[in-house]
Amino acid sequence: MARSIAVWLGLALAPAWGMSAALAANQLQDTPHTSDVSASRFLDDDLQQVTHSVKSPLQVAQVPAVADLEAQAPRLPAPAPSLGMQRTMPQVTSVNQLSDVRPTDWAYQALASLVEKYGCIAGYPDGTFRGNRAATRFEMAAALNACLDVMSDRFASKEDLATLQRLAEELSSELAVIKGRVTNLEGRVANLEATRFATTTKLRASVIFNVSDVLTGTRSVPAPGRGPTIEDNPVATYRARLNFDTSFYGKDVLRVRIQAANMPRYDGANLTNTNMARLGYDTNTDGQFRIDDLYYRTPLTNRLFLAFDASAGNFDKNVFTFNPLLQSDETGAISRFGRFNPLYRFGGGAGLTLRYTLLENKERGTGLTLNLSYQAPNAANPNRNTPNTNGLFDGAYAALAQLDWRPAKNLAMGFTYVRSFGTSVAGGTGSSGFGFVGSAANPIGNNANAAADNFGFQFTYRPIQKFNIAGWVGYSNVYQVQGFTGPRREAEVLNWAATFAVPDIWRKGDVLGLIVGQPPQTISVRNVPGAPGATFNSYHIEGLYRIPISRNISITPGLIAVVNSNSNSNNAPLLLGVVRTTFSF
């Protein structure tokens, strides 16, 4: 009998408490904690590009340590659940209802006997028992309290009831503490439910304050010319985003984002005259709030995931980009090129994404995932007067297929193909400029008449916890498909990059980053009038250091150097200095 009671206390009661007791146990911790149910990133373009965590409604959001991030496929960003979602399992009638309890477990028979004899064993809300987890005295007390009423109404021997009574007396102080805290929490929860924004919608926001300046360089003109020295002023600018995330059944998310900004674009003809100098978060709405992002994402099955974008839907928001520590525009790279392979920016606008897990071994951290996505940048424009440009299917588009392969827990590789029509193959990066025919942004002189086959290889590798290496290679074959006579215009565009990130080097949450590569440039041009000879000689070098001030604030100073901008060695090197301050809540 003593052994049965011991087994019951050590294995059965630990998870068997109701919702109020669980909240009480959480409240007993001095430091708020979160459970990692990261999303999407799902690596999202913003907060999701670091990671997402679901918090208790009574906890304060935290910025996770970068060292805790894993290079994993984007997952669904679910908002914090309402209290209505936080239900424990009902009392189980069979031990087989507990998904992680197997007949081969050493305590299986003991658990089965307790269910049949007393019927007071319960599990966690996800249907697990977690029998290998240690229990605190407070948890033991809560579990005992949850079962006392059940035990008293069922068959039990006098010896059993006497043993339980002695245990209740021994834990009486803990039971009293729990009762008082639960009463207090119930009042606080009632007030929270009455005053919070909405039962299913969570507000997530971020604000960037930016100070930047072109420290040196000449305006980037095509070869063989040389532009004048750039004369600009240091600027202080901002971008504010309000994300309203709504979940209808706990696993899906509908996001509506509004944004206001006055960030500069340094690619202007009177500034650098090249997309090689663009920042990763530059946007300008003249200070007016506008809808920027609108999407719905949901798992269809355990293996199949669906994302529908109605606005601003780039591929990088729906598939893994293999640069986990530097892909965020808020806490990662400060340049546009340094975030990920530019092919993830092809298309944009509205579209649909499906992600299917072909193989997965969670214990080993290995797997194989197939991503399929379609994006149309002018899907909202019904005008047919501009042929093959507007509409969801009859205009410009980009269609992606990508295999994510994880041969080992600390290594991931991606093999990507994008078929595009009527869009740039530079993704707002690389060589460009006013009148620069033959640049990566305008390789054959008319993107509206161009189709392209685009190939990408990406990887991320973490040999040790505090060091991550990532990189990519992107190649595009662009050719004219309509509106021409004579020889067909063709061009090839290439880019590559290697990124190095050291997280938590001096303090938890910081990142020291280095990005080296060559932004998109034409490596060959055929039958394109006015295009200069292709020269692949521009280099991008970027250094940054993310400094966490608190869980909600970080400061990232950095330098961006572009050598031989616009593939022209006559242009003086560009050097941009940036200090980005990010507030997230």
ZAMARGU-4260 file (C-alpha; in steps of 0.2 Angstrom, whole numbers, plus 5000, padded with zeros to 4 digits):
<rodrens>
0) 5000/5000/5000 | 5014/5012/5004 | 5022/5009/4988 | 5006/5012/4978 | 5003/5028/4987
5) 5021/5033/4983 | 5019/5028/4964 | 5003/5038/4964 | 5011/5054/4971 | 5026/5053/4961
10) 5019/5049/4944 | 5000/5052/4944 | 4996/5068/4953 | 5009/5079/4946 | 4999/5084/4931
15) 4982/5082/4938 | 4977/5099/4943 | 4963/5110/4935 | 4965/5127/4927 | 4965/5137/4942
20) 4979/5127/4951 | 4990/5128/4935 | 4988/5146/4935 | 4993/5146/4953 | 5008/5136/4950
25) 5014/5148/4937 | 5011/5163/4948 | 5022/5155/4961 | 5037/5158/4950 | 5046/5174/4953
30) 5052/5176/4935 | 5039/5175/4921 | 5042/5160/4909 | 5036/5156/4891 | 5032/5140/4882
35) 5041/5139/4865 | 5027/5137/4852 | 5036/5148/4839 | 5029/5153/4823 | 5032/5157/4807
40) 5042/5166/4805 | 5034/5155/4807 | 5048/5168/4803 | 5038/5183/4800 | 5046/5199/4793
45) 5045/5207/4809 | 5044/5200/4827 | 5042/5183/4819 | 5059/5184/4812 | 5066/5182/4829
50) 5054/5169/4836 | 5036/5169/4843 | 5031/5162/4860 | 5014/5160/4868 | 5012/5168/4885
55) 5000/5166/4899 | 4988/5181/4899 | 4996/5186/4916 | 5014/5187/4909 | 5024/5201/4901
60) 5030/5198/4883 | 5049/5194/4882 | 5061/5196/4868 | 5069/5179/4867 | 5088/5176/4868
65) 5095/5174/4851 | 5105/5159/4857 | 5089/5150/4860 | 5083/5152/4842 | 5085/5136/4831
70) 5086/5136/4812 | 5069/5129/4809 | 5055/5131/4796 | 5043/5145/4800 | 5029/5140/4811
75) 5012/5147/4814 | 5012/5163/4825 | 4998/5160/4837 | 4992/5174/4848 | 4991/5172/4867
80) 4977/5160/4871 | 4961/5166/4880 | 4957/5159/4896 | 4944/5149/4887 | 4957/5140/4878
85) 4967/5135/4893 | 4957/5119/4898 | 4964/5104/4906 | 4959/5086/4901 | 4945/5079/4909
90) 4948/5064/4921 | 4954/5050/4910 | 4945/5034/4910 | 4959/5024/4902 | 4978/5026/4903
95) 4978/5024/4884 | 4971/5042/4883 | 4988/5049/4888 | 4998/5050/4872 | 5015/5048/4880
100) 5011/5034/4891 | 5016/5017/4883 | 5013/4999/4889 | 5032/4997/4889 | 5034/5011/4902
105) 5039/5004/4919 | 5025/5013/4928 | 5012/5008/4915 | 5003/4995/4926 | 5003/5006/4941
110) 4995/5020/4932 | 4982/5009/4924 | 4978/5002/4941 | 4975/5019/4948 | 4964/5024/4934
115) 4953/5009/4936 | 4953/5009/4955 | 4951/5028/4959 | 4948/5037/4942 | 4957/5053/4947
120) 4972/5054/4935 | 4972/5068/4923 | 4984/5074/4910 | 4989/5091/4902 | 4978/5100/4890
125) 4988/5093/4875 | 4984/5075/4880 | 5001/5071/4888 | 5005/5065/4905 | 5024/5070/4906
130) 5028/5056/4918 | 5047/5060/4918 | 5045/5077/4924 | 5049/5082/4942 | 5035/5090/4953
135) 5036/5103/4966 | 5028/5102/4983 | 5015/5115/4977 | 5011/5105/4962 | 5009/5090/4973
140) 4998/5099/4984 | 4987/5105/4970 | 4986/5088/4963 | 4981/5080/4979 | 4968/5093/4982
145) 4961/5090/4964 | 4959/5071/4968 | 4953/5072/4986 | 4935/5074/4982 | 4935/5061/4969
150) 4943/5049/4981 | 4931/5052/4995 | 4916/5048/4983 | 4924/5031/4976 | 4928/5015/4984
155) 4944/5016/4995 | 4950/5007/5009 | 4951/5014/5027 | 4970/5013/5025 | 4970/5022/5009
160) 4960/5036/5016 | 4970/5037/5032 | 4986/5039/5021 | 4978/5052/5011 | 4972/5062/5026
165) 4990/5062/5033 | 4997/5068/5017 | 4984/5082/5017 | 4989/5087/5034 | 5007/5087/5030
170) 5004/5098/5015 | 4991/5109/5023 | 5001/5125/5022 | 5005/5123/5004 | 4986/5120/5001
175) 4982/5136/5010 | 4994/5146/5000 | 4987/5139/4984 | 4969/5142/4989 | 4973/5160/4993
180) 4983/5163/4977 | 4970/5155/4967 | 4957/5166/4974 | 4967/5181/4971 | 4971/5175/4953
185) 4953/5173/4949 | 4949/5191/4953 | 4964/5197/4943 | 4958/5186/4928 | 4941/5192/4929
190) 4947/5210/4928 | 4959/5206/4914 | 4945/5198/4904 | 4934/5213/4907 | 4947/5226/4901
195) 4958/5218/4888 | 4957/5223/4870 | 4947/5207/4863 | 4944/5189/4867 | 4953/5182/4852
200) 4964/5197/4846 | 4981/5202/4852 | 4990/5218/4848 | 5008/5216/4844 | 5018/5232/4840
205) 5035/5237/4835 | 5043/5254/4832 | 5060/5258/4824 | 5069/5274/4827 | 5083/5276/4814
210) 5098/5288/4812 | 5108/5285/4796 | 5120/5294/4784 | 5130/5291/4769 | 5147/5294/4776
215) 5157/5294/4760 | 5156/5289/4741 | 5151/5294/4724 | 5134/5293/4715 | 5134/5276/4707
220) 5133/5278/4688 | 5136/5264/4676 | 5153/5260/4668 | 5163/5268/4662 | 5158/5285/4670
225) 5161/5291/4688 | 5147/5300/4698 | 5149/5316/4708 | 5153/5315/4727 | 5137/5312/4737
230) 5131/5327/4747 | 5118/5322/4760 | 5113/5326/4778 | 5111/5314/4793 | 5093/5310/4796
235) 5082/5303/4810 | 5067/5293/4804 | 5055/5281/4811 | 5043/5266/4806 | 5029/5261/4817
240) 5019/5245/4815 | 5003/5239/4824 | 4999/5221/4821 | 4982/5214/4826 | 4983/5195/4827
245) 4966/5186/4828 | 4965/5167/4831 | 4948/5159/4828 | 4952/5141/4836 | 4969/5143/4844
250) 4980/5137/4829 | 4976/5149/4815 | 4980/5168/4814 | 4972/5182/4804 | 4984/5197/4804
255) 4980/5215/4800 | 4994/5227/4800 | 4994/5246/4799 | 5010/5255/4797 | 5017/5273/4796
260) 5034/5278/4792 | 5046/5291/4784 | 5061/5280/4781 | 5073/5286/4767 | 5078/5276/4752
265) 5096/5279/4748 | 5094/5272/4730 | 5087/5289/4724 | 5095/5297/4709 | 5101/5311/4719
270) 5109/5300/4732 | 5118/5284/4729 | 5108/5279/4713 | 5109/5261/4717 | 5099/5247/4726
275) 5115/5241/4734 | 5113/5255/4747 | 5095/5251/4753 | 5091/5248/4771 | 5082/5232/4776
280) 5067/5242/4783 | 5066/5257/4772 | 5048/5262/4768 | 5039/5279/4767 | 5020/5282/4770
285) 5022/5301/4773 | 5018/5298/4791 | 5001/5291/4787 | 4995/5275/4794 | 4990/5262/4780
290) 4987/5244/4779 | 5003/5235/4775 | 5001/5217/4779 | 4985/5206/4778 | 4985/5187/4778
295) 4977/5172/4785 | 4987/5156/4790 | 4982/5140/4797 | 4987/5121/4798 | 4975/5110/4787
300) 4983/5094/4795 | 4997/5089/4805 | 5008/5090/4790 | 5000/5102/4778 | 5000/5121/4781
305) 4991/5135/4772 | 4995/5153/4770 | 4984/5166/4761 | 4991/5183/4758 | 4980/5198/4752
310) 4993/5211/4753 | 5012/5213/4754 | 5014/5194/4753 | 5032/5190/4749 | 5039/5173/4749
315) 5050/5176/4764 | 5035/5178/4776 | 5029/5160/4772 | 5045/5149/4769 | 5061/5147/4778
320) 5075/5159/4772 | 5090/5150/4781 | 5097/5165/4789 | 5089/5164/4806 | 5099/5176/4817
325) 5100/5190/4804 | 5084/5189/4793 | 5074/5201/4804 | 5072/5219/4798 | 5070/5224/4816
330) 5084/5215/4825 | 5094/5207/4811 | 5104/5214/4796 | 5102/5233/4793 | 5104/5231/4774
335) 5091/5225/4762 | 5103/5213/4754 | 5110/5206/4770 | 5094/5198/4776 | 5091/5183/4764
340) 5092/5178/4746 | 5084/5191/4735 | 5074/5178/4726 | 5062/5177/4741 | 5056/5195/4736
345) 5050/5191/4719 | 5032/5193/4716 | 5024/5201/4732 | 5006/5207/4733 | 4993/5193/4734
350) 4995/5174/4734 | 4994/5157/4741 | 5007/5146/4750 | 5006/5127/4754 | 5019/5119/4765
355) 5020/5100/4767 | 5031/5090/4779 | 5037/5075/4769 | 5048/5067/4782 | 5051/5072/4800
360) 5061/5065/4815 | 5059/5076/4830 | 5071/5067/4841 | 5085/5069/4829 | 5080/5086/4822
365) 5080/5080/4804 | 5066/5081/4790 | 5061/5086/4773 | 5048/5099/4769 | 5040/5104/4752
370) 5035/5122/4750 | 5024/5129/4735 | 5019/5147/4733 | 5012/5158/4720 | 5012/5178/4721
375) 5005/5191/4710 | 5011/5209/4713 | 4997/5217/4703 | 4983/5205/4709 | 4972/5220/4714
380) 4972/5229/4697 | 4959/5223/4685 | 4965/5235/4671 | 4968/5225/4655 | 4974/5240/4645
385) 4992/5236/4650 | 4994/5218/4643 | 5001/5204/4653 | 5004/5215/4668 | 4989/5216/4680
390) 4978/5203/4688 | 4980/5188/4698 | 4983/5175/4684 | 4985/5185/4668 | 4998/5197/4674
395) 5015/5197/4682 | 5018/5183/4694 | 5031/5173/4703 | 5029/5154/4707 | 5041/5146/4720
400) 5045/5128/4724 | 5057/5124/4738 | 5064/5109/4747 | 5070/5111/4765 | 5081/5097/4770
405) 5088/5095/4787 | 5101/5081/4787 | 5106/5085/4805 | 5099/5095/4819 | 5111/5109/4817
410) 5111/5110/4798 | 5098/5115/4786 | 5098/5117/4767 | 5086/5124/4754 | 5084/5121/4736
415) 5073/5134/4727 | 5066/5137/4710 | 5056/5152/4705 | 5047/5154/4689 | 5044/5173/4686
420) 5036/5184/4673 | 5035/5203/4672 | 5045/5206/4688 | 5062/5211/4693 | 5075/5197/4697
425) 5084/5208/4709 | 5072/5209/4723 | 5075/5228/4726 | 5094/5225/4729 | 5109/5224/4717
430) 5114/5235/4703 | 5101/5248/4697 | 5100/5266/4693 | 5091/5279/4682 | 5093/5274/4664
435) 5104/5259/4668 | 5099/5246/4655 | 5108/5230/4658 | 5108/5231/4677 | 5101/5217/4688
440) 5085/5228/4691 | 5083/5230/4672 | 5093/5217/4663 | 5085/5216/4646 | 5077/5234/4646
445) 5059/5229/4649 | 5054/5218/4664 | 5036/5218/4658 | 5041/5207/4643 | 5053/5196/4652
450) 5052/5179/4660 | 5065/5171/4671 | 5070/5154/4678 | 5078/5158/4695 | 5088/5145/4706
455) 5093/5147/4723 | 5103/5137/4736 | 5103/5142/4754 | 5110/5134/4770 | 5112/5138/4789
460) 5124/5128/4800 | 5127/5130/4819 | 5143/5121/4823 | 5142/5127/4841 | 5128/5135/4851
465) 5136/5153/4850 | 5141/5153/4832 | 5130/5152/4816 | 5135/5152/4798 | 5123/5155/4784
470) 5123/5159/4766 | 5116/5158/4749 | 5118/5158/4730 | 5105/5165/4718 | 5106/5163/4699
475) 5093/5170/4686 | 5091/5167/4667 | 5081/5181/4660 | 5074/5182/4643 | 5062/5191/4632
480) 5045/5182/4628 | 5035/5195/4619 | 5035/5212/4611 | 5051/5210/4601 | 5058/5208/4583
485) 5075/5201/4579 | 5086/5192/4591 | 5079/5188/4608 | 5086/5198/4622 | 5094/5188/4636
490) 5103/5191/4652 | 5110/5181/4667 | 5110/5188/4685 | 5120/5181/4699 | 5122/5185/4718
495) 5129/5176/4733 | 5132/5180/4752 | 5140/5172/4768 | 5134/5178/4785 | 5142/5175/4802
500) 5132/5178/4818 | 5138/5176/4836 | 5124/5177/4848 | 5125/5180/4867 | 5144/5185/4865
505) 5144/5197/4880 | 5127/5197/4887 | 5111/5187/4884 | 5101/5193/4868 | 5115/5202/4859
510) 5122/5197/4842 | 5138/5201/4833 | 5135/5200/4814 | 5146/5200/4798 | 5139/5199/4780
515) 5150/5197/4765 | 5144/5195/4747 | 5140/5201/4730 | 5123/5209/4727 | 5114/5204/4711
520) 5123/5209/4695 | 5122/5204/4677 | 5136/5192/4672 | 5131/5192/4654 | 5120/5202/4643
525) 5115/5197/4625 | 5106/5208/4612 | 5102/5222/4624 | 5104/5239/4616 | 5113/5252/4627
530) 5119/5239/4640 | 5137/5241/4645 | 5148/5225/4646 | 5143/5214/4661 | 5156/5215/4675
535) 5153/5205/4691 | 5164/5216/4703 | 5153/5224/4716 | 5155/5218/4734 | 5144/5221/4750
540) 5152/5221/4767 | 5142/5224/4783 | 5145/5223/4801 | 5133/5226/4815 | 5131/5223/4834
545) 5113/5221/4842 | 5113/5227/4860 | 5098/5222/4870 | 5094/5236/4882 | 5079/5227/4890
550) 5067/5213/4885 | 5058/5226/4874 | 5072/5237/4867 | 5087/5234/4857 | 5100/5246/4849
555) 5109/5240/4833 | 5124/5251/4826 | 5131/5245/4810 | 5141/5250/4794 | 5137/5245/4776
560) 5151/5246/4763 | 5148/5244/4745 | 5164/5242/4734 | 5162/5246/4715 | 5144/5250/4716
565) 5134/5246/4701 | 5148/5235/4695 | 5158/5250/4691 | 5176/5251/4698 | 5176/5270/4694
570) 5164/5273/4708 | 5171/5277/4725 | 5166/5265/4738 | 5150/5269/4747 | 5150/5269/4766
575) 5133/5270/4776 | 5132/5272/4795 | 5117/5267/4804 | 5110/5266/4822 | 5093/5257/4823
580) 5083/5257/4839 | 5069/5244/4840 | 5055/5244/4852 | 5044/5229/4852 | 5029/5225/4863
</rodrens>
